Amino acid sequence: MPRVEPTEFEGLKLDAFRFVEGFVLHDVWQVELEDTDRCTIQHLRGLATPEHRRSLSPVVRGLFAFRSALGKVLRLDPEGAWKTLHETPDEGAYQVINSTVNAILVVALVRSGAGYRFFWSTYLKPVGWITPVYMALIDPFRRAIVYPGLERGLLRTLAMQRGGSA
């Protein structure tokens, strides 16, 4: 997903923004999706299946596995997984609170000339001194490996659903 300046995203009129008061926007990414009748936030979330995860590159899967194992060993994730705060067909807000971050993911689908523009943003509220250190450690991996890998996997899965080649 290309990282973008937040201006266009912040100009959207999203109900999900009410959940990020007191949080700082960390970054915004976007991906252009071809037109499809099934393009909703719920449909995109539904793509997060074990089959989709297996279609991700071994490096991306390895980074997720490493973070999950590290979280278990160091007990970083006592609050569990992402919690849905808000979701409509066009937008969503999801929160995770653990020992490293209090983060809200805000996603949005906006009609564009080619189909849809899918925005993915991360808002943060520090949980202590560890938050900026943790984010500084993971950001290079998120930006160079994880998000581009997620984008390729998403586009590949959507193409396969449309009957195209992967």
Rosetta blueprint (number, residue, H / E / L):
1 M L
2 P L
3 R E
4 V E
5 E L
6 P L
7 T H
8 E H
9 F H
10 E H
11 G L
12 L L
13 K L
14 L L
15 D H
16 A H
17 F H
18 R H
19 F H
20 V H
21 E L
22 G L
23 F L
24 V E
25 L E
26 H E
27 D E
28 V E
29 W E
30 Q E
31 V E
32 E E
33 L E
34 E E
35 D L
36 T L
37 D L
38 R L
39 C L
40 T L
41 I H
42 Q H
43 H H
44 L H
45 R H
46 G H
47 L L
48 A L
49 T L
50 P H
51 E H
52 H H
53 R H
54 R H
55 S H
56 L L
57 S L
58 P H
59 V H
60 V H
61 R H
62 G H
63 L H
64 F H
65 A H
66 F H
67 R H
68 S H
69 A H
70 L H
71 G H
72 K H
73 V H
74 L L
75 R L
76 L L
77 D L
78 P L
79 E L
80 G L
81 A L
82 W L
83 K E
84 T E
85 L E
86 H E
87 E E
88 T L
89 P L
90 D L
91 E E
92 G E
93 A E
94 Y E
95 Q E
96 V E
97 I E
98 N L
99 S L
100 T L
101 V L
102 N E
103 A E
104 I E
105 L E
106 V E
107 V E
108 A E
109 L E
110 V E
111 R E
112 S E
113 G L
114 A L
115 G E
116 Y E
117 R E
118 F E
119 F E
120 W E
121 S E
122 T E
123 Y E
124 L E
125 K E
126 P L
127 V L
128 G L
129 W L
130 I H
131 T H
132 P H
133 V H
134 Y H
135 M H
136 A H
137 L H
138 I H
139 D H
140 P H
141 F H
142 R H
143 R H
144 A H
145 I H
146 V H
147 Y H
148 P H
149 G H
150 L H
151 E H
152 R H
153 G H
154 L H
155 L H
156 R H
157 T H
158 L H
159 A H
160 M H
161 Q H
162 R L
163 G L
164 G L
165 S L
166 A L
